[in-house]
Amino acid sequence: MAEQKIVATTGNSLVAEAFRQCAPDVVPAYPITPQTTIVEEFAKFVAQGRVHTEYVTVESEHSAMSAAVGASAAGARVMTATSSQGLAYMWEELHIAAGLRLPIVMANANRALAAPINIHCDHSDIMGARDTGWIIYFAETAQEAYDNTLMAIRVAENPQVMLPVMTTLDGFITTHSIDRAQLMDDETVKAFVGEYHPENALLDTDHPVSHGNFAGLGGTYFEFKQAERTAIDRSLGVIKSVGAEWSAVSGRPFDVVEGWGMEDAEIAIVVIGSTAGNVRHIARELRAQGVKAGVLKIRVFRPFPFVDIAEALKGVKAVAVLDRAESFGAEGGPLFLEVRSALYDCTTRPAMVNYIYGLGGADVKLELIRRVYSDLADIAGGVAEPSGLVYLGTR
Amino acid sequence: MSKWDISSIDDWKSEDFPRGAMIPEAGNSADYVTGGWRSERPWRDESKCTQCLICWIYCPDSSVVLNDGKVVSFDLDHCKGCGICAHECPSDAISMALEGCELPEVK
């Protein structure tokens, strides 16, 4: 395990630091709240000569991702960051980055989408981008945001994967709050992430290639999409092995799903992102009272770790899934639908309830989490039936 | 280096294609038959043709075939039927005919 420096800083600072340590060749970026300080601090590193990156100030997120696609196809290691409307504005290029199998790494500060205008945290932006072919990590803390970024570059550039990766952190909660974190020294990170040697670079004039060609009119589009699906499925194993490697270096455990008290849990909450801390706090309180409460935090959302989730939840009596995004008109939030689907093939299935919470940065008070566990205890005890979708904490 | 062989591309499975919709070599566009989606084809009246080569200059697909500096035929594997040749021909020697009709004159 390598020596680390303990720092008190924000999630965004740590992501900027992780970018610098990965030494990308190109960072095209556009500022958007609450992501801005990532690219702002990174721009400062470039200005100070602490990293030799071509920093491209583009005129929109659409251009940022276009430039990222171009630079990555040219053979560069490319990183960028965005949030909310910016991520939505990148939508078509997100598909292109994944379709061309370009290992771009992007941080997303999870933030609500308009209307009405809102700059605070929820997962509507990232859930809108969940089917674009990107691998998606979620961070609970600034530390995880840092660790995820370093692991992401290794996963993206793995020859078995070659897909873009999004590392997300909750807007203002994780991006701007000052947190305690351990920072690795540059040399160790450099050794961990390694150098990027692109295979089919456009700038390799000795071996000219052409990217992004036409495959319509009875062409090969379908087969390419199948190859993309194979690659993202295969990435789960790579994510786990890179995670194990980083664990050995950093001393911090990593798994695609991380359980707390799940070994003998009778009631459990499934959660992603920063709210996991609050949930664990209440679970710990309940454990002290003898309630068998558990928490299942999902750290990698794409590829969705179905098997790991089913394995963790199959023995539980009642499960609540907390969604920080809507899927209007669907039978619950996006996380709920997939968790429930993951459990369909289990012989014993827990009762399941879905809570939509914290949209647009609405406070996630401990009281609300306590209420979810109390509902679960009622369901597990046979006192109450699982209800439909619940909006947690609305007036 | 041997040329990239795409002769059996219609039978390729997803894992046989190069990653990410890429063409891994240059200078192979002639291997791709691009005339398949043509709805009209050009034909040339040899008696009106003055061999000015305007059609050859304008053809965006290099599909006007010359022999010894003279127009002899059209390359219908690559002609996409855009009609520029017919439009630009100063002596109305080229016209566009519906694809699929009988045209013995077309070589």
HADDOCK unambig.tbl for C-alpha pairs under 7 A between the chains (distance, minus, plus):
assign (segid A and resid 99 and name CA) (segid B and resid 20 and name CA) 5.77 0.50 0.50
assign (segid A and resid 100 and name CA) (segid B and resid 20 and name CA) 4.03 0.50 0.50
assign (segid A and resid 100 and name CA) (segid B and resid 21 and name CA) 6.22 0.50 0.50
assign (segid A and resid 101 and name CA) (segid B and resid 19 and name CA) 6.92 0.50 0.50
assign (segid A and resid 101 and name CA) (segid B and resid 20 and name CA) 5.06 0.50 0.50
assign (segid A and resid 207 and name CA) (segid B and resid 25 and name CA) 6.85 0.50 0.50
assign (segid A and resid 208 and name CA) (segid B and resid 25 and name CA) 5.65 0.50 0.50
assign (segid A and resid 208 and name CA) (segid B and resid 26 and name CA) 5.56 0.50 0.50
assign (segid A and resid 209 and name CA) (segid B and resid 22 and name CA) 6.99 0.50 0.50
assign (segid A and resid 209 and name CA) (segid B and resid 23 and name CA) 5.65 0.50 0.50
assign (segid A and resid 209 and name CA) (segid B and resid 24 and name CA) 4.66 0.50 0.50
assign (segid A and resid 209 and name CA) (segid B and resid 25 and name CA) 4.99 0.50 0.50
assign (segid A and resid 209 and name CA) (segid B and resid 26 and name CA) 6.00 0.50 0.50
assign (segid A and resid 210 and name CA) (segid B and resid 22 and name CA) 5.63 0.50 0.50
assign (segid A and resid 210 and name CA) (segid B and resid 23 and name CA) 5.02 0.50 0.50
assign (segid A and resid 210 and name CA) (segid B and resid 24 and name CA) 6.58 0.50 0.50
assign (segid A and resid 211 and name CA) (segid B and resid 21 and name CA) 6.33 0.50 0.50
assign (segid A and resid 211 and name CA) (segid B and resid 22 and name CA) 4.62 0.50 0.50
assign (segid A and resid 211 and name CA) (segid B and resid 23 and name CA) 6.55 0.50 0.50
assign (segid A and resid 212 and name CA) (segid B and resid 21 and name CA) 5.44 0.50 0.50
assign (segid A and resid 212 and name CA) (segid B and resid 22 and name CA) 6.14 0.50 0.50
assign (segid A and resid 213 and name CA) (segid B and resid 21 and name CA) 5.98 0.50 0.50
assign (segid A and resid 213 and name CA) (segid B and resid 22 and name CA) 6.62 0.50 0.50
assign (segid A and resid 223 and name CA) (segid B and resid 13 and name CA) 6.68 0.50 0.50
assign (segid A and resid 223 and name CA) (segid B and resid 14 and name CA) 4.41 0.50 0.50
assign (segid A and resid 224 and name CA) (segid B and resid 14 and name CA) 5.92 0.50 0.50
assign (segid A and resid 224 and name CA) (segid B and resid 20 and name CA) 6.99 0.50 0.50
assign (segid A and resid 224 and name CA) (segid B and resid 21 and name CA) 6.80 0.50 0.50
assign (segid A and resid 226 and name CA) (segid B and resid 14 and name CA) 6.26 0.50 0.50
assign (segid A and resid 227 and name CA) (segid B and resid 14 and name CA) 5.50 0.50 0.50
assign (segid A and resid 227 and name CA) (segid B and resid 15 and name CA) 6.32 0.50 0.50
